[in-house]
Each structure stands twice: as C-alpha cells, then as structure tokens.
Amino acid sequence: MSKKVKKPKKKGRLHRRNAHRERYDLKALSTTSPILAPYVRLNKYGDESIDFGDPAAVKALNQALLIHFYNLEFWDIPERYLTPAVPGRADYIHNVADLMAGKNNDVIPTGSTIKCLDIGVGANCVYPIVGNHEYGWQFVGVDIDQGAIDSAQNILGENVHLKKHIELRLQPESKNMFTGVFHQEERYDLVVCNPPFHANLGEARFGSLRKQKNINVEETYGPPKLNFAGRSNELWYKGGEKKFIRRMITESKDFGGKCFWFTSLVSKHEHLEYFYNHIEDIGAYELNTLQMGQGNKRSRVIAWTFLSPKQQELWATEHWSKASIKKEEE
C-alpha cells in the first residue's frame, strides 16, 4: 500500500488583517484577471494551483491578487523587473500599521494625513498600492531607476483614483537614500523599504535556485526552473543588504526629527545584531523588530526612531488624532 500523501495546510502566520491568509481562490482570481487562467492546473492533491517555479505564472498570480483585492483596473510591469510577492508585501504594511498604533493608544492612524516614504518603490509600486487601499495613507515612492519610475507612473495613470495619493520621485544620486528626495519642508510618519538583498549577480542567482528547492512540493510541476527576474538594482547592491541598510540607517539621522518611524525589511537574521549596534551608535531613541512569516519563509522588519518619548507623544497627538481603525484585540 502506498503511503498516503498529506494535504498541505492553509497558509499560516500571515497577519490577521492580511487578505491572503487563506489558500488562493484561483477561480475567482482568474475571473478577475483572465490572464491567470492558462497557468491554473491541478496539483497532485487534485487542487487547483500554479507552477510557482514559472516566473510568468507567478507574475500572473500576483497581478490577479492586486487587481482582485486592491481595487485596481490595471497592473503590469515590464519584462525583467521584479515581481513582488503580494502577501508578504501586505504583511509588512499591516505590521507597521500595528507599530504606529502602539504609539497611538492602540489605534491605527489612517487617512490622507498620514504620509509615507517608500525607498525603492520599484516598477511594481506595491507598498503604496496596499498602504493606500488598506489605510488611506499617502505615499511618495522613490527609485534610482527611471524605467521603474515610468512603470509605476503607468500603473498610477491606469488607476486614476491613486494619482492624488501617490507621488513618484527619481533619486538622482544612487548613493543617497533620503538626500535629494526628502524635501526640506516635509515630514513623514513612516519610511518603508524592501532593499536589494544580494551582494552580486552570482549570489542572486544562487538565492533564486535555493528558493526553488524550498518551494512546497504541492506547488511544483516537473524539474525546477530558474525563477530569476529583476533588474540589477532590485536584486543586488555592492556589499548586499548589510551595506545598503547600514547606509540607510546612517543617513536617517539627518532626517530624524522629520520622520517618526524608519523601517526596512531584513532578509538575513544574522545581520540583525549588526544593525542594532549601528542604530544604537547613531543615537536612535528606540528600536523594534517585527517578526513575519509565510509558510516556511521567515522575515523581519527593523524599525527605529530618533524621537524622544515626549516627542513621540506630541507627534501622535498632533498628527494622528483623526485615526479611525482600531487595533483588534489579541
């Protein structure tokens, strides 16, 4: 008698407000976005799924998720740009919303008075799309790649309800994070960042192959493919995420009085202590680490602020008083 194969469990550990906690309803998604339909097939358990090793299928799925859940008329990116994993990006937004609520009597500040800066918005513009849809936040998205800015602008142009809520800016100096795009008179409640994780092309390719090996067995069809998409500045940075985030931390001090929370995704947990030490060295008042997970994948966001407890209280009173979404009870 052959060994009975256990069915995969529901996706776990996503934030409780994340719309993607349940297994994908591919019929509904294909109805919303017919481009997904050709990639849907039965897996070994007789369930509908896609080949997560096929970049075109992954792009079609995430395209459908954005259109279906985030009130979009259109979303697409040019070839060779990075396809975002929408559930994980949404988890980042929901977790930092809770971080802000923690300084606002457990009430999430919402609406157009909340202004966020996305460092490395990319061609996909996903953090601004999700953050505006879920909480009504305003965004400025920054990137060093004109092609990425053009793609994100095209998405906004096809979704006119977003144009008044999301602004895009080209960072003219690739070594800068905030200087040149953070205007003198501006104040931000939140900075988000999805940094390039790898140090070079070879490391990025190795990471893609390792990711292929870790794809759940019920989601694969045939031999692994190289799921490798994304332009160089999206995937790697000389010195990797360690150098990128360190530079971000260093430069954030110059804008410490004009932003409440600086945050960044961190891929490698072994880098955390290094970042903690540097954040402490430059004089931040507070540091937090937000743990996230999806399936077998673990990630985390570091968050730091230069505002003193008194300044934090004053900021929340003056800028977050119109918050309307309360944090659920645990």
N, C-alpha and C positions, 0 to 999 in steps of 0.2 A: 504494500500500500504506500503510495507516495505521500510525502509529508504535506500536510495542509498548509497552504500559504496564508499568513495572517493579512487581513486588510490593513492598509495604512490608517493611522488615526487622523483625526481632524488636525489641521494646522494649529499649533499651540504657541502660547507665550506671547502672542501679539497683544498690544494694548487693548483694554476693554472697549475703547471707543473706536478702534480700528475697524473699518467696514470690511476688511479682508480676513477676518478671523476664521470664517467657515471655508470649507472646500469650495473651489470655484464652480459657479453655476454656468457651465460653458454654453448651454443652450441660450440662456438669457444674454450672456455676453456676445454670442455670435449674432443674435438678433439685433442687438445694439450696434455692433460693429461687424458686418458681414465678412470683412477681410480675415477674421479669425477662423471662420468655419472650415476652410480647407485643411487647417492644421489640427483639427479635433479628430481623435480616433480612440478606439477602445484600448485600454491597457490590459495587463494580464489578469486583473481582477474583474474585468468586464465593465469598468467605469470609464467614462469619457475623460480624456486627458490630452495633453500635447507632448511633443518631444522637447523637453527642456534643454536638450543639447543642440537644438537647432536655433540659431540666432534669429532667423526670420519668424519662427513660431513664438519665441519669447517676446519679440517686439510686437507682434500682433496681439498677444495676450495683454501686455501692459498698455497698449493703445486702447484695447477694449475696456480695460479697467478704468482708465482715465475718462473715457467718454461716458461710460455707464454710471460711474459713481460720482463724478465731479462736474457734471453739468456742462460738458464740452460739446461743441458742434464738430470740432476737428482737433486732431493731434497727430503729428508726424514729425520725424526728424530725418535729416539726410543720411545717406549711407556712411558708415564708418564712425558715426557718433555713438556715444554710449547710450544703450537702452537702460533706463532706470528700472529697478525693482520697486514697483509702486507700493506694495505692502510695507516694505522696510522704510521707504521714504515717509509714508504716512505715520509709521510708528515714531519716527524722530519728531515729527510735528506734534503728535499727541503727548509725547513725553516732555517736550519743552513747554507745552501748554501747562502741564501739571507743575513744572518747575516754577513758572511765573505765578501760578495760583498759590504756591507755597509762600509767596511774599505778599499775598493779597487776600488774606483771610479765607483761603481755600476756594476762591472764586477766580475762574479763568478770565483774564482781561480780553475782551473781544471787540470787534468793530474797527472802523477805519481810523480811529485814533491810535491804534497800535501799529507801529512801524518796524519792519524787519528788514535786515540786510542779508542777502544770500551771496556769499563769497564763492564764486564758481558756479553760477546758475546753470551753465551748460546749454546745449541746444534744446534740451527737453523741458526746462522751466518747471520742473515738477514741484519743488518745495513751495514756490509762490502759488501754484495752482491749488495744491492741497491746503496750504495755510489760509488762503483767502476763502476757499469753499467751506472749510470746517469752522473757521473762527472769524472770518471777515477781516483778517489782517491785511494791511498794506505792505507791499514789498518793493524793494529796489534790488534787482538782480545784476550782479557784476561778473564779467568774464574777460579774460585776456584775448579770446579768440573771436574775431569779427564774424566768422562763419556761424559760431554758436549764438552770438547775439542776433544775427539775421534770422536764424531758425526760430529762436524763441520769440522774436518780434513777429514772425509769420504766424505762430500759434496764437499770439495775442490778437493779431489782425483778423483771424478767423473766428475768434471768440470775443466779440466786441464788449461783452459785459466785464471782461478782465482788464481792458485797456486803461480804465481810470484807476485801477487798483494796483497795477504792476508797472514799474518803470525799469528799463534796462539801460545799463551803462557799460561802455567799454573801458577796461582798465588799460591805460596806455603803457604802463611800465610793469613788465611781468614780475619784477622782484617785489613789487608793492602789494600789500593786501588791502589796506584802507586808504592810504595816502593817494590823493588824486581822484578818488570816487566818493569819499566820505566828505560831504560839503561842510563848510565851516559852521553854518547855522543849524545843521541837522542834529537830531537826537534819535537814537534807535532804542527800542525796547529789547530787541533780540537780534543777535547775529547767528546765522546757521551756516554750516559748511560741510560739504562732502568732499574731502581732499583726495588728490591722487595718492593711492596707497603704495605704489611700487617705486623702486629707485631707478629702474631702467626697463627697456623693452623685454629683455630676457626674463627678468623677474615677473613681469606682467604676463608673459606667455606661460610661464611655469604655474603661476597662480590660476590662470584660466584652466589649465589641464587638471590641476588638483581639484578645482571646483567641479569639473566634470566627473571625477572619480567619486565625489561626495554626493552627487545628485541621487535622490531616493530611487531605489530600484523600480518602483512602480511608475516612475515618470520617464524612464529611458526606453529607447527603441533602437536596437542594433548597437554597433560599436560607437564609442564616444567620438564626438566631433570637437574641433577647436572652437569653442564658443568665445570668440575673440573679436570684440567690436569696441571702438572707442578711439578717439584721436589721442596723440601722444600726451598732450597737456591734461587730458582727462584721466589717463591711466598711470602715468609715472611722472616723477619730479626728481631732479638730481638730489640724492640724499633721502628720497622716499618721504613717507608721511611724517617721519621723525623730524626732518629738517623743515618741511612745509608748515607743520603745526607749531614748531618752535618759532618760526618767523612770524606766524600769525599771533602767537602769544606775545612775543616781544613788541610788535608794532601796536598791539591792542592797548598797551599802557598809554600811548599818546592820545588815545580817544576814550580813556577810562571814565571820564566824567560825563561823557555824552552817550553812553550805552549802558543799559542795565546788565544784561547777560550776554557774554561772548560764549559761543558753543561750537564744538566741532565733533564730528564722528571720528572715532579712533578704531582702526581695524585690528591692530595688534596689541593685545593686553599687556605684553611685556614692555611696551612703551609708556605705560601709564605713570609709573614712578618717575620717569624722566620728565614728563610733562608736569607732574605735581610739583617737583622740585623747582622747575623753572617758573611756574606760576607763583610759587611762594617767594622765590628770589626777586621777582619784579614788583612785589608789593600788593598783590591782589588781596582783598579782604576775605573772600570766600571762594571755595572750590567744591563742586559737586560732580559725581559720576552717576550717570543714568544708565542702568543695565537694560539691554533689549535682547530679544531673541525671536527667531522664526524657525521652526523645525529644529534641525541640528545646528543651525547657524547662531553664533553669539556675536553681538556687537555692543558698543557702548558709546555714550556721548559724554565728553567732559564739558563742564560749564564753569565759568569764573566771572567774578565781578570785582570792580575796584571801588564800588560804592560802600560806604560805611553803613552799619545798621540804621543809623539815623537818616542817612541819605536814601537808603532803600525805602524806608517808611514814607519819607516825603515824596519820593518818586511815585510810589504806588497810590498815595493819596491824591496827588495832583494829576496823574496821567491814567490811572486805571480805575477811577471811581465809577465809570459807566459800564463796568464788566457785567455780563448778563448770563454767562453759562457757569453754573456751579459744578464744582468737582463732586463726582459721585462718592457715596460712602463706600469704604473698602469692604 
